[in-house]
Amino acid sequence: MKKLGEALRRAVLIFPLMLFCLLSLAFAEKRISKPNPHPPTQASSTLITLRLTTPDNQVILATQYEYEMITLGPPEGDKLGITPHLLDNGVVALDFNIIERSTMVSGSVKAIGSMELNSTLSRAAPTKLIKSIELILISKGERSGDQMAYKPPCPCCVTCEGQECCGLTVQMSCNSCSCL
């Protein structure tokens, strides 16, 4: 009888602790497996080339696949993300985001606006980080299965006069790079 009482006492003490551990793991599993609010980009072979002019009149020529992001900003700071894509009517739409770098590895993305480009005329961007933006070229590239996922050093990045721009190809006054 004494052994049974001792076993019950241990069970009463251990059961809540085990229940807490199991529930913690269950909730952690739900949090980890939550779907990504930013779905993966659509694989496209359409290349879109833009001319970006910064407020300090630095001109950047950047090319990126449709639905993939061009980034611009200080090398260690928050970045402007520009995601080009074609609309059904052939107009290029640009989605603008701020990518906040809270740590070296992770950051958050905030949508700040969008615009449409339907000609090669320069237009003012909906952000103070870009003075003007111009559509240069829309072309169909060839994209094999190997190119669907970037391998280092792609996307390539160029840093010039305190601004870093990353994309499939980037041309700035001091340097250029290409993943094609």
N, C-alpha and C positions, 0 to 999 in steps of 0.2 A: 504494500500500500504506500509505503514511503517513497519507493521508486516511481510509482505512478504519479504521485503528487509532485515530485521533482520534475518529471518529464512534462507535466501539464504547465508548471510554472515556467519552464524554459520555452515551451511552445508559445505561451502567452507573451513572453518577452521577445522572442525571435520573429513571430508571425508579422507584427506590424512593421518591423524593420525590413523583412523580406518583401512585404507588400509595397512599402515605400520605394525600395530599389526597383522592383519590377515596373511599377507605375512610372517612375522616373525614366527608365529605359523606353517604355512605350511612348511617352510624350516626346522624348528626344528623337525617337525614330520618326514620329509624325512630323516633327519640325524639320528634320534633315531631308525627308523624302517629299516635302512640299513642292509642287511644281514650280518651275522657274517662271517668274512674272514676265521675263523677257525671252520669248521663244527663240530658238535658234534661227539664224538668218536663212532665207530661202536661197538655195544654190542657183545661181544665175551665171550665164556666160556674157551678159551685157556689161560692157565697160563704159563708165561715165567719167569724163574728164571735166574738171572745173578749174577756173582761175579765181583764186581767193585773194583779196587785197585787205591787209590788216590796217588798223587805224594809223600806224606809223608808215604806211605806204609800201610795206613789204609785199611783193607779189609771189604767190605760191601756185604752182600748177600741180594738181593732184588728181590721180586716176584711181578709181575703186570699182569693184564689182557692184552691181545693183544689189541693194539691201545690205551692204556691208559698210562699216563706218570709217570715215576719215577723221582723224583726231588732230587737234591743234591747240597749243597752249604751252606754258612754261614746262620744261622737262620734269620738274618735281612737283608741279602744282595741279590745280584743277584744269581739266581739258574741255574744249568744245568738241562735241561729236557731231558729225554731219553724215547722215545716211541718205544717199540718193536712191531713187527708184522711179521706174516709169509708170505713169498712169495709163489707163486704157486708151486715152485719146492721144498718146505719144508725148505728152508733156512730162518733163522731169520734175518730180516732187522731191524736196529736201526736208528731212526731219532733223531738228536741232535739239541736242541734249547737252547738259553739263554733267561731266563725269567728275564727281568729287573724290579726291584722293585722301581718305581719312587715314589710311595706312598704306604702306608700300604695296601690299598685295590686294586688298579689297577696297572697294569704293562704292558709292551709290550713283545712280543715274537719274537725272531729273529732266523731263521733257520741258523745253522752253519755247517751242514754236515750230512752224513749218512754213514753207513757201513753194511756189511753183515757178519753174523757169521754162518758157516756151520759145525762147529765141536766144541768140548769142549776144544780146544787149546786156550790159552790166546792170545789176539791180542791187538795191540796198538790202542787206540781210536783216532779219528780225532780232539781231543781237548786236551789242556794241563791240563785240570781240572781232567782228568782221565788218569792214567798211563797205565792201561790195563783193558780189559774187557773179560769175559769168559762166554760162554753159559753153564749153569749147567743143566737145565731141561726144557722140553716142556711137558706140561700135559694138559689134558682136565679136567676142573673143572666143578662143577655144579653151575649154576648161576640162581637163581630164579628171578622173577620180582622184589622182594624187594631189591635184590642186584644190580640191574641195576643202581640205583642212590645211591651214597654213603650217608651214614648218619654219623654224627659225632660219633666217632672220626676217621672215615675212610675217606681218606687213613690215615694210622697211620704214625707217624714220630718219629725218634730216633735222638737225638743230642749227639754227642760224639766228644771230642777233637776239638770243633769249627766247625764241619761239621754236617749238618742236612740232613737226607735222609728220603724221604717219599715214600710210596708205599703200596701195599696190605699187604705184609709182609716185614719186614726189620730186619736184624740181623747185629749188629755191636759189637765191642769188649766190650763195656760198657753196652749194653742193647739190647732188641729186642721188637718187637711188631707185632701183626697180626690182620687182619680183617677177617680171615677165621674162 
